[in-house]
Amino acid sequence: MTQPQPFFRHLLLIDTERYSDRDDVQQAYLRRMLFGIVDRVLLAAGADQSLRRRADRGDAVMELIDPSVPLTDLLRALLRDAPAELRAVNRLAAGSAQIRLRAVLATGYVHIDEFDGWVSTDLNNACRLLDGDPLRAALRGAGNDFALCVSESVYTGVVRHDHLGIRADEFTSVTVPSKNGPLTAWLRGLHPAPAPAGPAASPASASPSPGRTGIDFRGTNHGVVATTVEGGITFGDTGGRR
């Protein structure tokens, strides 16, 4: 029995949002756009066909990339070229043909068996990040058509060091549940929600809004409601005079 021979690779997974909502003609178009975008982005990173191996998943692709391709170059291409390619494609596409992508960049060991199957715990975990709710939510809330998640190994090895064009402060830690336990990952462009506002100031302590008219008095209030006077108002000491 032949023992598995795993090889270290960069793992890139890219999936198309709402692919199954489209008809067959639209799906065929989206696949052509997906493959073209991925090819151009990886070429920009210096990963030509000889340095990659692709698995076609219909609405998604998985790429095993030779580690001779610098991980920093891959990240820069995903941060810069992927959104630009999507803008160029979607700019001239009809609404039904718009393509939005979510991506995961990870690293790990993969064994390719005699059936051309990919066996890898690291790849399984990357798939879980790709399908996880945090990345899906990030794409829904993204200002563009691309959302990127990196694994803990990519963040620790590259992102946190603030290499040129890769800003660590643009990544936020998230936890993705899985059947084998929680996975830590980092989403680009997602920031923690702002802290909830404190209790509203009471009307008595609130400052008047600029430009609003009101009644400024010092004395006894016998009935002031907003800017409407109900009843009498005594201003200071009247000395018994009315």
N, C-alpha and C positions, 0 to 999 in steps of 0.2 A: 504493500500500500504506500503510495506516494504521500509524503508529508507536505502540507501547505507551505509555500514559500512566499510569505508576504513581503511586499515592497513598499517603501515609504513614498507617499505621493501627496501633492496638494489636491484637495477635494473641492470642486466647485459644483454646486447644484443650483439650477435656475428653473423656476416654475412660472407658468402663465396664469394670471388671475382670471377667474370666471371663464375658463376655457370650455367647460362642458355646457355652459349656457348658450353657446353659439351653434349654428347649424354646420353641416359638413363642409360647405364651401368656405365659410368663415374660418373654421378650424384649420383647413388646409392652408389658407392664407396666413393665419397666425403662426403655424409651424414654420413656414418659409421665413417669416419675419424673425422668429425666435432664433433659428439656426444662423441666419445672416448676422444678427446682432451679436450673438455669442462668438461667432467666428471673428468678427471685426474687433471686438473687445479683447479677445485673447491674442490676436495678432498684434494689437497695440502694446500688449504686455510682453511680447517676444515669445509667445507660445504658439509656434506654427504646428501644422498637422503632425509633424514627426515627433513632437514633444507632448502629445495629448492622446487620450483614448476616450471615446465618447460612448455613453449608453443612452439610447433614445427611449424616452418614457412617454411619448405622445405629446402631452402638454408640457413636458419638462425634459431637461437634459442633465446628465451627470457627466462631469469631466474629471478624469484622472490626469494630472499634470505633473510632468517630470520635475523633481525638486531642483534641477539646474536652472529653472526659471525662478528668479528672485521673487519671494513672496511680497516684497515691497512693490515690485512692478505690477504684480497681479492686483494688489489692493488699489494702487493709484489708477489703474485702468478701470476698475469697478467703480471707484468714486468719481472719476472724471468722464471716462468715455461711455460707460453704460448709460447714464442719464442723457448724455448728448445724443447718442444713437437713438434712444427712445424718442426724444423730442423730434429728431429729424424724421423718423418713421411716422409718428402720430400726427405731425403737422399737416400732412397731406392725406391722411387716412379718414375715411368716413367714421361716424360714431360707432357703428357696429364692428369696425375693424381696428379700434384702438387696442393697443397691447400694453399691459402693465405687468411688471415682473417683480418677483421677490427672489432673493439670492442668499446662499449660504457659502461662506468660504471657511474651510476647515483643513486640518492636516491629519494624517494617520497612515496606518498600514493596511494594505489591501492585498488579498490573494485572489488571483484569477484562475479558476479551476478549468478542467478539461472540457467543460460545457460552456465556456466563456462566461461563467457566472462570477460575480464579484462578491467575495466573502470578506466581511470587515465589520467589526464592532464600531470602529470609528466612523465608517460610512453610514451604518445604521443610525448612530447618534446624530450625524449631520442631516439625515432624512427627517428625523424627529424635530430638529430645529426648523427645517424648511416647512414642515406641516404644522408647527406649533402656533398657538393663538397669538403670542406676542408679535411674531413677524407678520402674520396676516393683519393684525390690527395696525401695525406700523405702516403697512402699505395703504390701508384704507385712509389713514390720517396723513399720508405723505403729501408734501407740496408738489411732488413730481410723480412720475410713473414707475419709480424704482425704490425698493427697500432692501437693505443689506444687513445681514447678521453674520458675525464672525464667531468662531468657537473660542473657548477659553484659551486654547493653545495658541491661536493666531493673535488674540489680544495680548497675552503674556509675552509672546516672542517678538511681536512687531508693533502692534498698535500703541501700547502704553509707552513706547520709547519716543513717540513724537517724531518719527522720520519725516523728511521733507514731503509735504503734500498729504500727510496722514496725521490728523489731529486727534489725540486721545480724548480731548474734552468733547468731541462730537459723538462719542460712544457712551451708551448707558447700559449697565449690567441688568440682565433679566434672568429669570429662572423659568425653565420650561419643564413641566411635569412629564414624566415618561414611566412606562411600566417597570423600568429598571432603576427608577429613582430620578430625582430632579437633576436637570442639566443646566449648568451655568453658561450663558452666552452674552454677547454684547451687540446691541442694536445701534446702528448709526443713525443719528438725527433724532432719536427719541430722547426727550428730557422728562424728568419727573414732573408730575402735575404740581402746579403751585399750591402752597398751603392754603387751606380754606380760610376765608376771611373771618375775622373775629366778630363778636356780636355787634349788631348795629348800634350806633350811638343813640342814646335817648334823645327825644326832641328837646329836652331842657338843656342838654349839653352840646347839641349840634350847632356848628357855626352857620350863620346865615349864608346862603349862596350868593356869590357876587352878582350884582345887577338886579337883585330882587328888592322890591320895596317892602317896607314893613313899618312898624311903629316902635320907636325907641323911647322908652320912658323909664323913670326911676320913681318909685312910689308904690302904692298899693294897687294890685291888679284885681279889679272886680269883674273881670270877664273878657279876656282877649282870646279869640279863637282864630289862629292863622293871622290874616290881615283884616279880619272883621271884628269890630268892637261891639260887644254886647254888654250893655250896662255902663256904669260910670267908671272913670279912671281918675284917681286922685294923684296928682303930680306933687310929690314932696309934701312938705308941711304947709297946709293952706292957712294955718293960724285961725281956723274956725270960719274962714271965708269960703263962700261957694261961688 
